């Protein structure tokens, strides 16, 4: 099944030693971006993700194109910009808590994506669309392009999933962030907020309250990520409940856990599984992700996923 993901893949430079990023001497080059991580996860589970983005004609752009192809991610929705450069980020190394992250993405090629580029895309054969709240924050043009792609998906009756993935530092104000993302979420098939994100976006303090907020706005499926407690799932007019967290032996790096979770949920929904099964698979994928340092290299194949589920721990 061909699943569209829209976002900004970036070059990633991961520190090889702990300490401030300004003092680190060596880095390992890789590829980052929430939607890229989800795409990698989907591809490894046997799906065909198609990345909608814009890259520069530069070494990082070529690295990302190579990475997309190597991971089985379709590039027919990728365009390239002859003037703008591909964005990148630096990620620190830490033995405790979340690592330092610094972005270089202002004015990037992806931020130059327009509604005209979206109108020119051939969406034949696409069956789902997944967007996050990150790309719409990158620029006014990116927000307009996101809206246009969602509009085209609705016209084709494609299910749309939405992960708010809040990045307050990219928005001019929290008020604008909340209003814009809730408007984008209206009427989507599935939304995947974390509990903290849900409180910011809805003002509700419980997962049930967050779910009801979005059900009232036409969202069919709500899965609220609860960290070590698992995930709360709720289907409008259907089942709801708690899917417990999947056990892990050791937490290595929490960055990218939500992307692994999204890949698990989307793959299950695309295969016709129930929302409860989707939440369970999301929990397993998120657990696997936090046992690896990289944002996406630990994401499992279908066989590896089955083996980990049988083992009962990631």
C-alpha positions in Angstrom: 0.0 0.0 0.0 1.4 3.4 -1.0 1.3 5.8 1.9 2.2 9.5 1.4 4.3 11.2 4.1 4.8 15.0 3.9 7.7 16.7 5.7 11.3 17.8 5.7 14.0 15.2 5.8 17.3 16.7 7.0 20.9 15.9 7.2 21.7 14.6 10.7 25.1 15.0 12.4 25.2 12.9 15.6 27.9 13.7 18.1 30.3 10.8 18.8 31.1 12.1 22.3 29.2 13.7 25.1 29.5 17.4 25.8 28.3 20.7 24.3 27.8 20.6 20.6 30.2 23.5 20.2 33.0 21.3 21.7 32.3 18.0 20.0 35.1 17.1 17.6 33.6 14.3 15.5 30.1 13.5 14.3 28.4 10.7 12.4 26.4 11.7 9.4 22.9 10.3 8.9 19.4 11.4 7.9 16.7 12.7 10.3 13.1 14.0 10.3 10.0 12.7 12.0 8.3 11.8 8.7 11.4 10.2 7.4 11.6 8.0 10.4 8.0 7.0 10.0 8.6 6.2 6.3 11.6 4.0 7.2 9.4 2.1 9.7 6.6 1.6 7.2 9.0 0.4 4.5 10.6 -2.2 6.8 7.1 -3.5 7.6 6.5 -4.1 3.9 4.6 -1.0 2.9 5.5 1.5 0.2 5.9 5.0 1.6 6.2 7.9 -0.7 7.9 11.1 0.6 6.5 14.4 -0.5 9.2 17.1 0.1 11.6 19.4 -1.6 15.4 19.1 -1.5 18.4 21.2 -2.7 20.8 20.2 -5.4 23.5 19.7 -2.8 25.4 16.8 -1.1 22.9 16.6 1.7 20.0 16.4 -0.8 21.8 13.6 -2.6 22.5 11.8 0.6 18.8 12.0 1.5 17.7 10.8 -2.0 20.1 7.9 -1.7 18.7 7.1 1.8 15.1 7.2 0.6 15.9 4.8 -2.2 18.0 2.5 -0.1 15.1 2.2 2.4 12.5 1.5 -0.2 10.8 4.9 0.0 9.4 6.2 -3.2 10.9 9.5 -4.5 8.4 10.4 -7.2 6.8 13.1 -5.0 10.2 14.7 -4.2 11.1 17.9 -6.1 14.4 19.8 -6.0 15.2 23.5 -5.7 18.0 25.0 -7.7 18.5 27.9 -5.3 17.8 26.7 -1.7 19.8 24.3 0.3 18.7 21.1 2.2 18.2 21.6 5.9 20.2 19.8 8.6 20.4 19.3 12.3 23.0 18.5 15.0 22.3 16.1 17.8 24.3 15.8 21.0 25.2 12.6 22.9 24.1 12.1 26.5 23.9 9.4 29.0 20.8 10.8 30.7 17.7 12.6 29.5 17.2 14.0 26.0 20.2 15.1 23.9 20.8 18.7 22.7 19.5 19.4 19.3 20.2 22.3 17.0 18.4 23.0 13.7 19.7 24.7 10.5 16.5 24.8 8.4 15.4 28.4 8.0 15.0 29.1 4.2 15.6 25.5 3.4 14.5 23.9 0.1 11.7 22.1 1.9 10.4 25.4 3.3 10.0 26.6 -0.3 7.5 23.9 -1.2 4.4 25.6 -2.6 0.8 24.8 -3.5 1.9 24.8 -7.2 4.3 22.0 -6.5 1.5 20.1 -4.8 -0.9 20.6 -7.7 1.6 19.1 -10.1 2.0 15.9 -8.2 0.6 12.6 -9.5 -1.2 10.9 -6.6 -2.3 7.9 -8.6 -2.0 4.7 -6.5 -1.7 6.5 -3.2 -4.0 5.1 -0.5 -3.2 7.1 2.7 -1.7 10.4 3.8 0.3 11.0 7.0 1.2 14.6 8.1 2.7 16.0 11.3 2.5 19.4 12.9 6.2 20.0 12.2 6.2 20.8 8.5 3.3 23.4 8.6 5.4 25.4 11.1 8.5 25.6 8.8 7.0 28.5 6.7 3.8 30.0 5.5 4.4 28.3 2.2 4.8 24.9 3.9 1.6 25.4 5.7 -0.3 26.3 2.5 1.2 23.3 0.8 0.2 21.0 3.6 -3.4 22.3 3.5 -3.5 21.7 -0.3 -2.2 18.2 -0.1 -4.7 17.3 2.6 -7.4 18.8 0.4 -6.3 16.7 -2.5 -6.3 13.6 -0.3 -9.8 14.3 0.9 -11.0 14.7 -2.7 -9.5 11.3 -3.4 -11.1 9.9 -0.2 -7.8 8.9 1.2 -7.7 8.4 5.0 -5.5 11.1 6.7 -3.5 10.6 9.9 -2.1 13.5 11.8 0.7 13.5 14.5 0.8 17.0 16.2 4.5 16.5 17.0 4.6 20.0 18.7 7.7 22.1 18.0 6.9 25.4 19.8 10.3 26.9 18.8 9.1 26.9 15.2 6.0 28.9 15.9 5.6 32.6 16.5 3.3 31.9 19.4 1.6 29.0 21.2 -1.8 30.5 20.4 -1.1 30.3 16.6 0.4 26.8 17.0 -2.7 25.5 18.8 -5.2 27.2 16.4 -3.4 26.1 13.3 -2.8 22.5 14.3 -6.4 22.0 15.6 -7.7 23.3 12.3 -5.5 20.9 10.4 -6.7 18.0 12.6 -10.4 18.7 12.0 -12.0 15.7 10.2 -8.9 13.6 9.9 -9.3 9.8 10.3 -6.6 9.4 13.0 -4.8 11.7 15.4 -1.8 10.7 17.6 -1.0 13.3 20.3 1.1 12.7 23.3 -0.6 13.5 26.6 1.4 16.7 27.1 0.7 17.8 23.6 -3.0 16.9 24.0 -3.3 19.2 27.1 -1.6 22.1 25.3 -3.9 21.6 22.2 -7.2 20.9 23.9 -6.9 22.2 27.5 -8.0 18.7 28.7 -6.1 16.9 31.5 -7.1 13.3 30.7 -6.7 11.1 27.6 -10.4 10.6 27.6 -10.9 14.4 27.5 -8.4 14.8 24.7 -10.2 12.0 22.7 -13.6 13.6 23.2 -12.2 17.0 22.1 -11.2 15.5 18.7 -14.2 13.3 18.3 -16.3 16.4 18.5 -14.3 17.8 15.6 -14.9 14.8 13.4 -11.9 12.7 14.1 -12.7 9.0 14.0 -9.6 7.5 15.8 -7.7 9.1 18.7 -4.6 7.4 20.2 -3.0 9.4 23.1 0.6 8.4 23.8 1.1 8.0 27.6 4.8 7.2 27.7 5.6 4.4 30.2 1.9 3.9 30.8 1.3 2.9 27.2 -1.4 4.5 25.0 -5.1 5.3 25.3 -7.2 4.5 22.2 -10.7 5.7 21.4 -12.8 5.2 18.3 -15.8 7.5 17.7 -18.9 5.4 18.5 -16.7 2.3 19.1 -14.1 0.7 21.4 -11.8 2.6 23.8 -9.3 1.5 26.4 -5.7 1.4 27.5 -3.0 -0.4 25.7 -0.1 -1.1 28.2 3.4 -0.1 27.4 5.6 -2.8 25.9 8.5 -3.8 28.2 12.1 -2.7 27.3 15.4 -4.0 28.7 17.3 -0.7 28.5 16.4 2.8 27.4 19.2 4.2 25.2 17.6 7.3 23.5 14.0 8.5 23.6 14.2 10.6 20.5 12.1 9.1 17.7 9.9 7.0 19.9 6.8 8.8 18.7 7.9 8.2 15.1 8.2 4.4 15.7 4.9 4.5 17.4 3.3 6.2 14.4 4.8 3.7 12.0 3.3 0.9 14.1 -0.1 2.5 14.2 -0.3 3.4 10.5 0.9 0.0 9.3 -1.7 -1.7 11.4 -4.5 0.6 10.2 -3.4 0.2 6.6 -3.7 -3.6 7.1 -7.2 -3.3 8.4 -6.4 -4.1 12.0 -8.5 -2.7 14.9 -7.6 0.5 16.7 -6.6 -1.6 19.8 -4.2 -3.7 17.7 -2.9 -0.5 16.1 -2.2 1.0 19.5 -0.5 -2.2 20.6 1.8 -2.3 17.6 2.6 1.4 18.1 3.6 0.6 21.7 5.9 -2.2 20.5 7.5 -0.1 17.8 8.0 2.9 20.2 9.6 0.5 22.7 12.0 -0.9 20.1 13.0 2.6 19.0 14.1 3.8 22.5 16.5 0.8 22.7 18.6 2.3 19.9 20.7 5.5 19.6 19.8 6.3 16.0 16.4 7.9 15.1 15.5 5.1 12.7 18.1 2.4 12.2 16.6 0.2 14.9 13.2 0.1 13.3 12.3 -3.6 12.7 11.4 -5.7 9.8 8.2 -7.7 9.9 10.1 -10.8 11.0 12.0 -8.9 13.7 8.8 -7.3 15.0 7.1 -10.7 15.3 10.2 -12.1 17.1 10.2 -9.2 19.6 6.5 -9.6 20.3 6.9 -13.3 21.0 9.9 -12.6 23.3 7.7 -10.1 25.3 10.4 -7.4 25.6 12.3 -5.0 23.3 
